[in-house]
Amino acid sequence: MRTHYPRTPHLPWSPGATSDDVRMTDLAALAGAEVVVTEKLDGENTTLYADGLHARSLDSAHHPSRTWVKALQARVGPRIPQGWRICGENVFARHSLAYDSLENHFYGFSVWDGDRCLGWDRTVEFLRSLGIPAPPVLWRGVFDAKALRALKPDTGRQEGYVVRPAAGFPAALFGRVVGKWVRPGHVVTDTHWMHAEVVENGLGPGAALWAVRSGAPVDPAALAAAVGAETGDGAGKARAAADALDALGRTGDDRLAGVLAALLHGTRRAAVAPLLAPALGMPLARRVADLVGLAPGLHRPYPDEERRAGLARMALAADLPVLHAVSGVLADTAGAREQVEWSALHAEEVREPDGLAEAFAALGPEAAARCLAQAREAYAAGRVATAEEAVAATWRWRSGDFPRLVQLAGPSGSGKSTFGRGLPGVATYVSLDDLRLARGSRADQSANGDVLREGLDRLDAALVPGATVVWDATSLNAHQRSLVHAVARRRDALVTHAVAWVGEAELAARNGRREHPVPPQVLASQLHRFVPPYPGQAHRTWYIGTSGTVEDRA
Protein backbone atom coordinates (compact mmCIF):
# COMPACT_ATOMS: atom_id res chain seq x y z
CA MET A 1 0.00 0.00 0.00
CA ARG A 2 1.28 3.45 -0.93
CA THR A 3 1.11 6.19 1.71
CA HIS A 4 1.18 9.93 1.13
CA TYR A 5 3.78 11.71 3.29
CA PRO A 6 1.96 14.23 5.51
CA ARG A 7 2.57 17.96 5.29
CA THR A 8 5.06 19.06 7.92
CA PRO A 9 3.76 22.06 9.89
CA HIS A 10 5.92 25.13 10.41
CA LEU A 11 7.18 25.84 13.91
CA PRO A 12 5.68 29.03 15.39
CA TRP A 13 8.95 30.93 14.81
CA SER A 14 9.57 29.71 11.24
CA PRO A 15 10.04 32.79 9.02
CA GLY A 16 9.41 30.91 5.79
CA ALA A 17 5.74 30.08 6.43
CA THR A 18 3.23 31.52 3.97
CA SER A 19 -0.52 31.93 4.22
CA ASP A 20 -1.01 28.53 2.55
CA ASP A 21 1.22 26.64 4.98
CA VAL A 22 0.21 24.63 8.04
CA ARG A 23 1.47 26.06 11.33
CA MET A 24 2.22 24.23 14.56
CA THR A 25 0.39 26.23 17.22
CA ASP A 26 0.58 23.82 20.17
CA LEU A 27 3.96 22.47 21.31
CA ALA A 28 2.61 20.64 24.36
CA ALA A 29 3.14 17.19 22.80
CA LEU A 30 6.90 17.87 22.69
CA ALA A 31 7.23 19.07 26.28
CA GLY A 32 9.69 16.92 28.22
CA ALA A 33 10.50 14.76 25.19
CA GLU A 34 13.96 14.17 23.78
CA VAL A 35 14.03 15.60 20.26
CA VAL A 36 16.38 15.47 17.30
CA VAL A 37 16.89 18.49 15.05
CA THR A 38 18.12 17.69 11.55
CA GLU A 39 18.98 19.85 8.58
CA LYS A 40 16.09 20.32 6.15
CA LEU A 41 17.40 19.59 2.69
CA ASP A 42 16.24 21.32 -0.48
CA GLY A 43 15.02 18.48 -2.67
CA GLU A 44 11.98 16.42 -3.57
CA ASN A 45 10.13 14.43 -0.92
CA THR A 46 10.38 10.77 -1.96
CA THR A 47 9.22 7.49 -0.42
CA LEU A 48 10.89 4.14 -1.10
CA TYR A 49 9.21 0.74 -0.71
CA ALA A 50 10.29 -2.83 -1.27
CA ASP A 51 8.64 -2.76 -4.70
CA GLY A 52 8.88 0.82 -5.89
CA LEU A 53 8.83 4.50 -5.01
CA HIS A 54 6.94 7.71 -5.49
CA ALA A 55 7.50 11.41 -4.96
CA ARG A 56 5.11 13.41 -2.78
CA SER A 57 2.31 12.67 -5.22
CA LEU A 58 1.38 8.97 -5.21
CA ASP A 59 1.02 9.00 -9.00
CA SER A 60 4.21 10.98 -9.69
CA ALA A 61 5.29 10.56 -13.29
CA HIS A 62 8.77 10.07 -14.72
CA HIS A 63 11.22 12.93 -14.45
CA PRO A 64 14.95 12.85 -15.30
CA SER A 65 15.82 13.88 -11.74
CA ARG A 66 14.26 10.65 -10.44
CA THR A 67 16.37 8.23 -12.47
CA TRP A 68 19.16 8.06 -9.89
CA VAL A 69 16.87 7.38 -6.94
CA LYS A 70 15.06 4.70 -8.95
CA ALA A 71 18.38 2.90 -9.36
CA LEU A 72 18.96 3.21 -5.61
CA GLN A 73 15.53 1.74 -4.88
CA ALA A 74 16.29 -1.19 -7.19
CA ARG A 75 19.40 -1.96 -5.13
CA VAL A 76 17.95 -1.54 -1.64
CA GLY A 77 14.30 -2.49 -2.24
CA PRO A 78 14.80 -6.22 -1.65
CA ARG A 79 16.07 -5.40 1.85
CA ILE A 80 13.10 -3.21 2.86
CA PRO A 81 10.64 -5.34 4.84
CA GLN A 82 7.12 -5.63 3.49
CA GLY A 83 4.92 -2.96 5.03
CA TRP A 84 7.88 -0.64 5.69
CA ARG A 85 8.69 2.56 3.84
CA ILE A 86 11.60 4.99 3.81
CA CYS A 87 10.81 8.67 3.53
CA GLY A 88 13.51 11.06 2.49
CA GLU A 89 14.76 13.77 0.20
CA ASN A 90 15.85 13.23 -3.39
CA VAL A 91 18.52 15.90 -3.87
CA PHE A 92 19.79 14.83 -7.27
CA ALA A 93 18.52 17.99 -9.00
CA ARG A 94 19.27 21.53 -7.92
CA HIS A 95 16.19 23.36 -6.66
CA SER A 96 16.79 26.70 -4.91
CA LEU A 97 20.03 25.79 -3.17
CA ALA A 98 23.11 24.47 -4.95
CA TYR A 99 24.90 21.63 -3.16
CA ASP A 100 28.47 20.76 -4.10
CA SER A 101 29.55 18.16 -1.52
CA LEU A 102 26.65 15.83 -0.75
CA GLU A 103 27.23 12.39 0.72
CA ASN A 104 24.48 10.96 -1.47
CA HIS A 105 21.71 12.02 -3.80
CA PHE A 106 19.12 10.62 -1.38
CA TYR A 107 18.90 11.19 2.37
CA GLY A 108 16.42 9.28 4.53
CA PHE A 109 14.77 11.16 7.37
CA SER A 110 12.17 8.66 8.62
CA VAL A 111 11.40 4.96 8.42
CA TRP A 112 7.87 3.69 8.93
CA ASP A 113 6.58 0.28 9.90
CA GLY A 114 2.98 0.63 8.81
CA ASP A 115 1.57 3.59 10.72
CA ARG A 116 4.44 3.87 13.19
CA CYS A 117 7.58 5.94 12.71
CA LEU A 118 10.70 4.25 14.08
CA GLY A 119 12.81 6.00 16.71
CA TRP A 120 15.68 8.10 15.39
CA ASP A 121 18.54 5.81 16.44
CA ARG A 122 16.84 2.77 14.92
CA THR A 123 16.10 4.82 11.80
CA VAL A 124 19.75 5.78 11.34
CA GLU A 125 20.87 2.20 11.99
CA PHE A 126 18.46 0.76 9.43
CA LEU A 127 19.26 3.41 6.81
CA ARG A 128 22.98 2.84 7.25
CA SER A 129 22.52 -0.90 6.74
CA LEU A 130 21.05 -0.07 3.32
CA GLY A 131 23.67 2.52 2.42
CA ILE A 132 21.44 5.56 2.87
CA PRO A 133 22.67 8.52 4.95
CA ALA A 134 20.48 10.58 7.26
CA PRO A 135 20.55 14.40 7.25
CA PRO A 136 23.07 16.06 9.58
CA VAL A 137 21.93 16.37 13.19
CA LEU A 138 22.11 20.01 14.30
CA TRP A 139 20.90 19.59 17.89
CA ARG A 140 19.66 16.86 20.22
CA GLY A 141 18.27 17.07 23.72
CA VAL A 142 15.13 17.54 25.80
CA PHE A 143 12.78 19.86 23.91
CA ASP A 144 13.65 23.48 24.63
CA ALA A 145 11.93 26.08 22.47
CA LYS A 146 14.41 28.76 23.55
CA ALA A 147 17.38 26.62 22.49
CA LEU A 148 15.76 25.84 19.14
CA ARG A 149 14.96 29.49 18.50
CA ALA A 150 18.64 30.22 19.09
CA LEU A 151 19.73 27.93 16.25
CA LYS A 152 21.11 29.99 13.38
CA PRO A 153 21.13 28.00 10.13
CA ASP A 154 23.34 29.30 7.35
CA THR A 155 20.49 30.36 5.07
CA GLY A 156 22.86 30.72 2.15
CA ARG A 157 23.37 26.97 2.06
CA GLN A 158 20.74 25.49 4.41
CA GLU A 159 17.01 25.55 3.80
CA GLY A 160 16.18 25.10 7.46
CA TYR A 161 15.71 22.39 10.06
CA VAL A 162 13.19 19.79 11.19
CA VAL A 163 12.34 18.84 14.78
CA ARG A 164 11.10 15.35 15.64
CA PRO A 165 11.01 13.10 18.72
CA ALA A 166 13.99 10.82 19.27
CA ALA A 167 11.52 8.07 20.18
CA GLY A 168 9.14 6.43 17.75
CA PHE A 169 5.59 7.73 17.39
CA PRO A 170 2.33 6.85 15.59
CA ALA A 171 1.28 8.59 12.39
CA ALA A 172 -1.70 10.13 14.18
CA LEU A 173 0.71 12.30 16.23
CA PHE A 174 2.77 13.53 13.26
CA GLY A 175 1.29 17.04 13.10
CA ARG A 176 1.80 17.55 16.83
CA VAL A 177 5.38 16.30 17.20
CA VAL A 178 7.12 17.08 13.89
CA GLY A 179 7.75 20.67 12.86
CA LYS A 180 10.02 22.63 10.55
CA TRP A 181 11.82 25.95 10.41
CA VAL A 182 12.29 27.26 6.87
CA ARG A 183 14.39 30.23 5.81
CA PRO A 184 12.51 33.29 4.56
CA GLY A 185 11.97 33.42 0.81
CA HIS A 186 13.23 29.87 0.44
CA VAL A 187 12.08 29.60 -3.20
CA VAL A 188 14.40 31.91 -5.14
CA THR A 189 14.03 30.66 -8.72
CA ASP A 190 11.71 32.12 -11.35
CA THR A 191 10.98 28.75 -12.97
CA HIS A 192 9.83 25.67 -11.07
CA TRP A 193 12.69 23.18 -10.96
CA MET A 194 10.61 20.47 -12.67
CA HIS A 195 10.22 22.64 -15.77
CA ALA A 196 13.84 23.73 -15.93
CA GLU A 197 16.91 21.93 -17.19
CA VAL A 198 18.09 19.38 -14.63
CA VAL A 199 21.29 20.55 -12.95
CA GLU A 200 22.86 17.80 -10.87
CA ASN A 201 23.93 18.66 -7.34
CA GLY A 202 27.56 17.90 -6.58
CA LEU A 203 28.78 14.94 -4.55
CA GLY A 204 31.66 15.01 -2.09
CA PRO A 205 34.36 12.34 -1.67
CA GLY A 206 32.31 10.54 0.98
CA ALA A 207 29.67 9.66 -1.62
CA ALA A 208 31.89 6.79 -2.78
CA LEU A 209 31.59 5.23 0.69
CA TRP A 210 27.79 5.40 0.68
CA ALA A 211 27.69 4.01 -2.85
CA VAL A 212 29.57 0.91 -1.71
CA ARG A 213 27.32 0.55 1.33
CA SER A 214 24.23 0.63 -0.91
CA GLY A 215 25.48 -2.14 -3.20
CA ALA A 216 26.59 -0.01 -6.15
CA PRO A 217 29.49 -1.15 -8.36
CA VAL A 218 32.83 -0.34 -6.75
CA ASP A 219 34.92 2.54 -8.09
CA PRO A 220 38.32 1.78 -6.50
CA ALA A 221 39.87 5.13 -7.42
CA ALA A 222 36.97 7.11 -5.93
CA LEU A 223 36.96 4.89 -2.86
CA ALA A 224 40.69 5.35 -2.31
CA ALA A 225 40.35 9.11 -2.73
CA ALA A 226 37.54 9.18 -0.16
CA VAL A 227 39.81 7.71 2.53
CA GLY A 228 43.08 9.31 1.45
CA ALA A 229 44.68 6.06 0.28
CA GLU A 230 46.37 4.75 -2.85
CA THR A 231 44.68 2.02 -4.87
CA GLY A 232 47.94 0.11 -5.37
CA ASP A 233 47.19 -3.39 -6.61
CA GLY A 234 43.93 -3.59 -4.70
CA ALA A 235 41.44 -2.43 -7.34
CA GLY A 236 40.65 -5.89 -8.69
CA LYS A 237 40.57 -7.38 -5.21
CA ALA A 238 38.12 -4.70 -4.07
CA ARG A 239 35.74 -5.49 -6.93
CA ALA A 240 36.05 -9.22 -6.26
CA ALA A 241 35.32 -8.66 -2.57
CA ALA A 242 32.18 -6.72 -3.48
CA ASP A 243 31.00 -9.63 -5.62
CA ALA A 244 31.71 -12.12 -2.83
CA LEU A 245 29.87 -10.02 -0.27
CA ASP A 246 26.94 -9.49 -2.64
CA ALA A 247 26.65 -13.26 -2.89
CA LEU A 248 26.31 -13.33 0.90
CA GLY A 249 23.69 -10.56 0.82
CA ARG A 250 25.92 -8.19 2.80
CA THR A 251 25.40 -4.44 2.53
CA GLY A 252 26.00 -1.34 4.63
CA ASP A 253 29.13 -1.24 6.75
CA ASP A 254 29.74 -4.98 6.24
CA ARG A 255 30.15 -4.48 2.50
CA LEU A 256 32.19 -1.31 2.90
CA ALA A 257 34.53 -2.88 5.47
CA GLY A 258 35.16 -5.93 3.30
CA VAL A 259 35.76 -3.92 0.14
CA LEU A 260 38.14 -1.53 1.91
CA ALA A 261 40.03 -4.43 3.49
CA ALA A 262 40.56 -5.94 0.05
CA LEU A 263 41.56 -2.57 -1.41
CA LEU A 264 44.10 -1.96 1.38
CA HIS A 265 45.24 -5.55 1.88
CA GLY A 266 48.88 -4.61 1.27
CA THR A 267 48.90 -1.95 4.00
CA ARG A 268 50.20 -2.77 7.48
CA ARG A 269 47.31 -3.23 9.88
CA ALA A 270 48.78 -0.72 12.33
CA ALA A 271 48.56 1.98 9.64
CA VAL A 272 45.04 1.16 8.43
CA ALA A 273 42.89 2.36 11.33
CA PRO A 274 44.51 5.83 11.64
CA LEU A 275 44.30 6.23 7.86
CA LEU A 276 40.59 5.45 7.74
CA ALA A 277 39.40 6.95 11.04
CA PRO A 278 38.90 10.53 9.75
CA ALA A 279 36.51 9.33 7.04
CA LEU A 280 34.89 6.35 8.77
CA GLY A 281 35.26 6.90 12.50
CA MET A 282 37.39 4.62 14.67
CA PRO A 283 34.87 1.76 15.11
CA LEU A 284 34.58 0.99 11.40
CA ALA A 285 38.23 1.88 10.71
CA ARG A 286 39.29 -0.63 13.36
CA ARG A 287 37.03 -3.29 11.83
CA VAL A 288 38.72 -2.81 8.46
CA ALA A 289 42.17 -2.95 10.05
CA ASP A 290 41.31 -6.19 11.83
CA LEU A 291 40.08 -7.74 8.57
CA VAL A 292 43.39 -6.75 6.94
CA GLY A 293 45.32 -8.31 9.80
CA LEU A 294 43.32 -11.53 10.16
CA ALA A 295 42.57 -12.45 6.53
CA PRO A 296 46.04 -13.86 5.65
CA GLY A 297 45.91 -16.21 8.64
CA LEU A 298 43.09 -18.18 7.03
CA HIS A 299 45.39 -19.11 4.13
CA ARG A 300 47.57 -21.28 6.34
CA PRO A 301 46.89 -24.80 7.67
CA TYR A 302 45.52 -24.97 11.20
CA PRO A 303 44.92 -27.99 13.45
CA ASP A 304 41.27 -28.95 13.04
CA GLU A 305 40.89 -29.73 16.73
CA GLU A 306 41.79 -26.11 17.54
CA ARG A 307 40.04 -24.45 14.62
CA ARG A 308 36.67 -23.83 16.27
CA ALA A 309 38.26 -22.15 19.29
CA GLY A 310 40.43 -19.99 17.05
CA LEU A 311 37.46 -18.91 14.95
CA ALA A 312 35.41 -18.10 18.05
CA ARG A 313 38.20 -15.78 19.20
CA MET A 314 38.50 -14.24 15.72
CA ALA A 315 34.76 -13.54 15.81
CA LEU A 316 35.37 -11.03 18.62
CA ALA A 317 37.26 -8.87 16.12
CA ALA A 318 35.61 -9.64 12.78
CA ASP A 319 32.37 -10.84 11.26
CA LEU A 320 33.35 -14.37 10.19
CA PRO A 321 31.48 -14.55 6.85
CA VAL A 322 32.91 -11.15 5.86
CA LEU A 323 36.38 -12.24 6.97
CA HIS A 324 36.22 -15.43 4.91
CA ALA A 325 34.90 -13.55 1.87
CA VAL A 326 37.83 -11.13 2.04
CA SER A 327 40.35 -13.87 2.72
CA GLY A 328 39.01 -15.88 -0.19
CA VAL A 329 39.53 -13.12 -2.75
CA LEU A 330 43.03 -12.44 -1.38
CA ALA A 331 44.09 -16.10 -1.62
CA ASP A 332 46.53 -16.40 -4.52
CA THR A 333 47.08 -20.17 -4.59
CA ALA A 334 44.79 -23.16 -4.82
CA GLY A 335 46.05 -24.36 -1.45
CA ALA A 336 45.25 -21.06 0.22
CA ARG A 337 41.75 -21.02 -1.28
CA GLU A 338 41.18 -24.56 -0.05
CA GLN A 339 42.19 -23.55 3.47
CA VAL A 340 39.74 -20.61 3.41
CA GLU A 341 36.91 -22.84 2.18
CA TRP A 342 37.63 -25.43 4.88
CA SER A 343 37.75 -22.73 7.54
CA ALA A 344 34.43 -21.30 6.30
CA LEU A 345 32.77 -24.69 6.84
CA HIS A 346 33.97 -24.75 10.44
CA ALA A 347 32.90 -21.12 10.92
CA GLU A 348 29.28 -22.07 10.22
CA GLU A 349 29.26 -23.82 13.61
CA VAL A 350 30.55 -20.76 15.51
CA ARG A 351 27.78 -18.66 16.95
CA GLU A 352 27.83 -16.86 20.27
CA PRO A 353 25.07 -18.16 22.55
CA ASP A 354 21.85 -16.16 22.33
CA GLY A 355 21.41 -13.60 25.08
CA LEU A 356 25.00 -13.83 26.31
CA ALA A 357 25.64 -10.09 26.71
CA GLU A 358 22.16 -9.50 28.13
CA ALA A 359 22.77 -12.15 30.79
CA PHE A 360 25.19 -9.79 32.57
CA ALA A 361 23.42 -6.48 31.91
CA ALA A 362 22.28 -6.05 35.52
CA LEU A 363 25.83 -6.17 36.88
CA GLY A 364 28.15 -3.23 37.41
CA PRO A 365 30.22 -2.25 34.36
CA GLU A 366 33.47 -3.92 35.50
CA ALA A 367 31.75 -7.10 36.66
CA ALA A 368 29.69 -7.27 33.46
CA ALA A 369 32.79 -6.81 31.29
CA ARG A 370 34.70 -9.46 33.23
CA CYS A 371 31.89 -12.02 33.19
CA LEU A 372 31.17 -11.50 29.49
CA ALA A 373 34.83 -11.86 28.56
CA GLN A 374 35.23 -15.00 30.67
CA ALA A 375 32.01 -16.42 29.21
CA ARG A 376 33.23 -15.83 25.66
CA GLU A 377 36.51 -17.54 26.41
CA ALA A 378 34.63 -20.46 27.98
CA TYR A 379 32.49 -20.71 24.83
CA ALA A 380 35.60 -20.66 22.62
CA ALA A 381 37.11 -23.44 24.73
CA GLY A 382 33.91 -25.49 24.44
CA ARG A 383 33.07 -25.35 28.14
CA VAL A 384 29.69 -23.59 27.77
CA ALA A 385 27.04 -23.59 25.05
CA THR A 386 24.22 -21.44 26.46
CA ALA A 387 23.84 -18.14 28.31
CA GLU A 388 22.58 -20.02 31.35
CA GLU A 389 25.72 -22.15 31.44
CA ALA A 390 27.82 -19.01 31.02
CA VAL A 391 26.19 -17.35 34.02
CA ALA A 392 26.92 -20.39 36.16
CA ALA A 393 30.52 -20.58 34.93
CA THR A 394 31.27 -16.93 35.74
CA TRP A 395 29.65 -16.69 39.16
CA ARG A 396 32.94 -15.97 40.96
CA TRP A 397 33.37 -12.60 39.21
CA ARG A 398 29.83 -11.25 39.64
CA SER A 399 30.69 -9.34 42.83
CA GLY A 400 33.32 -7.25 41.06
CA ASP A 401 35.74 -7.90 43.92
CA PHE A 402 38.89 -8.20 41.84
CA PRO A 403 41.79 -5.91 40.85
CA ARG A 404 41.54 -3.77 37.72
CA LEU A 405 44.51 -3.31 35.40
CA VAL A 406 44.58 -0.77 32.58
CA GLN A 407 47.48 -1.61 30.28
CA LEU A 408 48.39 1.24 27.96
CA ALA A 409 49.74 0.40 24.51
CA GLY A 410 51.08 2.60 21.76
CA PRO A 411 54.23 4.25 20.40
CA SER A 412 55.85 7.27 22.01
CA GLY A 413 53.75 10.40 21.51
CA SER A 414 50.51 8.53 20.85
CA GLY A 415 48.84 10.13 23.86
CA LYS A 416 48.64 7.03 26.02
CA SER A 417 50.29 8.60 29.08
CA THR A 418 48.08 11.68 28.90
CA PHE A 419 45.06 9.40 28.71
CA GLY A 420 46.28 7.19 31.54
CA ARG A 421 47.06 10.12 33.85
CA GLY A 422 43.52 11.39 33.33
CA LEU A 423 41.76 8.21 34.41
CA PRO A 424 39.77 8.59 37.64
CA GLY A 425 40.11 6.38 40.68
CA VAL A 426 43.62 5.09 39.97
CA ALA A 427 45.30 3.69 43.09
CA THR A 428 48.74 3.02 41.57
CA TYR A 429 50.37 4.29 38.39
CA VAL A 430 53.35 2.24 37.20
CA SER A 431 55.33 4.12 34.55
CA LEU A 432 58.56 2.68 33.18
CA ASP A 433 59.66 6.19 32.16
CA ASP A 434 59.20 7.34 35.77
CA LEU A 435 61.25 4.41 37.02
CA ARG A 436 64.06 5.27 34.58
CA LEU A 437 63.91 8.91 35.71
CA ALA A 438 64.27 7.82 39.33
CA ARG A 439 67.48 6.07 38.28
CA GLY A 440 68.84 9.25 36.71
CA SER A 441 67.41 9.63 33.18
CA ARG A 442 64.17 8.60 31.49
CA ALA A 443 66.09 8.33 28.21
CA ASP A 444 68.60 5.81 29.61
CA GLN A 445 67.74 2.40 28.15
CA SER A 446 70.81 0.60 29.51
CA ALA A 447 69.02 -0.87 32.53
CA ASN A 448 65.73 -1.77 30.83
CA GLY A 449 65.74 -5.28 32.25
CA ASP A 450 66.07 -4.04 35.82
CA VAL A 451 63.46 -1.33 35.24
CA LEU A 452 61.00 -3.87 33.86
CA ARG A 453 61.51 -6.22 36.81
CA GLU A 454 61.00 -3.36 39.26
CA GLY A 455 57.84 -2.32 37.44
CA LEU A 456 56.43 -5.85 37.44
CA ASP A 457 57.16 -6.18 41.17
CA ARG A 458 55.29 -2.93 41.85
CA LEU A 459 52.43 -4.11 39.69
CA ASP A 460 52.23 -7.40 41.55
CA ALA A 461 52.04 -5.62 44.90
CA ALA A 462 49.46 -3.06 43.71
CA LEU A 463 46.94 -5.49 42.19
CA VAL A 464 44.72 -6.01 45.21
CA PRO A 465 40.92 -6.52 45.10
CA GLY A 466 39.05 -3.34 44.18
CA ALA A 467 42.15 -1.35 43.22
CA THR A 468 42.72 0.15 39.77
CA VAL A 469 46.31 0.09 38.51
CA VAL A 470 47.66 1.64 35.30
CA TRP A 471 50.67 0.15 33.49
CA ASP A 472 52.31 2.84 31.36
CA ALA A 473 54.75 1.48 28.77
CA THR A 474 54.73 1.19 25.00
CA SER A 475 53.62 -2.48 25.14
CA LEU A 476 54.04 -2.62 21.39
CA ASN A 477 53.45 -6.31 20.75
CA ALA A 478 51.97 -9.45 22.24
CA HIS A 479 55.26 -10.55 23.81
CA GLN A 480 55.71 -7.27 25.70
CA ARG A 481 52.09 -7.34 26.83
CA SER A 482 52.32 -10.99 27.93
CA LEU A 483 54.72 -10.24 30.78
CA VAL A 484 52.17 -7.90 32.33
CA HIS A 485 49.33 -10.33 31.62
CA ALA A 486 51.12 -13.04 33.57
CA VAL A 487 51.08 -10.86 36.70
CA ALA A 488 47.44 -9.92 36.10
CA ARG A 489 46.41 -13.57 35.79
CA ARG A 490 48.18 -14.43 39.01
CA ARG A 491 46.24 -11.66 40.76
CA ASP A 492 42.95 -12.49 38.96
CA ALA A 493 42.70 -8.95 37.59
CA LEU A 494 40.31 -7.50 35.04
CA VAL A 495 42.59 -6.47 32.17
CA THR A 496 41.73 -3.53 29.93
CA HIS A 497 43.90 -2.72 26.92
CA ALA A 498 43.92 1.04 26.29
CA VAL A 499 45.35 1.26 22.78
CA ALA A 500 46.51 4.66 21.55
CA TRP A 501 46.20 4.25 17.78
CA VAL A 502 47.49 7.32 15.95
CA GLY A 503 48.94 7.73 12.45
CA GLU A 504 52.62 8.08 11.64
CA ALA A 505 52.43 11.72 10.50
CA GLU A 506 50.58 12.76 13.64
CA LEU A 507 53.07 10.88 15.83
CA ALA A 508 56.00 12.61 14.15
CA ALA A 509 54.38 16.02 14.64
CA ARG A 510 53.64 15.32 18.29
CA ASN A 511 57.13 14.00 18.88
CA GLY A 512 58.55 17.29 17.67
CA ARG A 513 56.49 19.15 20.27
CA ARG A 514 57.19 16.84 23.21
CA GLU A 515 59.20 17.92 26.22
CA HIS A 516 61.10 14.64 25.91
CA PRO A 517 61.11 13.71 22.20
CA VAL A 518 62.45 10.35 21.13
CA PRO A 519 64.96 10.14 18.27
CA PRO A 520 63.21 9.73 14.88
CA GLN A 521 64.87 6.36 14.30
CA VAL A 522 63.51 5.11 17.63
CA LEU A 523 59.99 6.22 16.73
CA ALA A 524 60.32 4.56 13.32
CA SER A 525 61.40 1.33 15.02
CA GLN A 526 58.44 1.49 17.38
CA LEU A 527 56.02 1.96 14.50
CA HIS A 528 57.54 -1.01 12.69
CA ARG A 529 57.11 -3.21 15.78
CA PHE A 530 53.67 -1.94 16.81
CA VAL A 531 51.03 -4.66 16.61
CA PRO A 532 47.84 -3.25 18.16
CA PRO A 533 45.99 -5.81 20.28
CA TYR A 534 42.86 -7.35 18.84
CA PRO A 535 39.55 -7.47 20.69
CA GLY A 536 39.49 -10.47 22.98
CA GLN A 537 43.18 -10.37 23.86
CA ALA A 538 42.16 -8.64 27.09
CA HIS A 539 38.86 -8.71 28.95
CA ARG A 540 38.00 -5.42 27.26
CA THR A 541 39.74 -3.07 24.87
CA TRP A 542 39.55 0.70 24.46
CA TYR A 543 40.82 2.24 21.23
CA ILE A 544 42.02 5.82 21.67
CA GLY A 545 42.20 7.96 18.54
CA THR A 546 43.72 11.30 17.64
CA SER A 547 41.15 13.02 19.88
CA GLY A 548 42.82 11.49 22.94
CA THR A 549 39.54 9.88 24.01
CA VAL A 550 38.10 6.38 23.73
CA GLU A 551 36.63 6.23 20.23
CA ASP A 552 35.87 2.50 20.11
CA ARG A 553 35.29 -0.24 22.67
CA ALA A 554 35.49 -3.99 22.25
Buried (B, 14 or more C-beta within 10 A) or exposed (E): EEBEBEEBBBBBEBBBBEEEBBEBEEBEBBEEBBBBBBBBBBBBBBBBBBEEBBBEEEEBEEBEBBEBBBEBBEBBBEBBEEEBBBBBBBBBBBBEBEBEEBBBBBBBBBBBBEEEBBBBEBBBBBBBBBBBBBBEEBBEEEBEBEEBEEEEBEBEEBBBBBBBBBBBBEEEEBBBBBBBBBBEEBBEEEEEBBEEEBEBBEBBBBBBBBBBBBBBEBBBEBBBBBBEBEBBEBBEBBBBBBEBBEEBEBBBBBBBBBBBBBBBBEBBBBBBBBBBBBBBEBBBBBBBBBBBBBBEBBBEEBEEEEBBBBBBBBBBBBBBBBBBBBBBBBBEEEEBBEBBBBBBEBBEEBEBBEEBBEBBEEBEEBBBBBBBBBBBBBBBEEEBEBBEBBBEBBEEBBEBEBBBBBBBBBBBBBBBBEBBEEBEEBBBBBBBBBBBBEEEEBEEEEBEEEBBEBBBEBBBEBBEEEBBBBBBBBBBBEEBBEBBBEBBEEBBBBBBBBBBBBBBEBBBEBBEEEEEBBEEEBBBBBBEBBBBBBBBBBBBBBBBBBEBEBBBEB
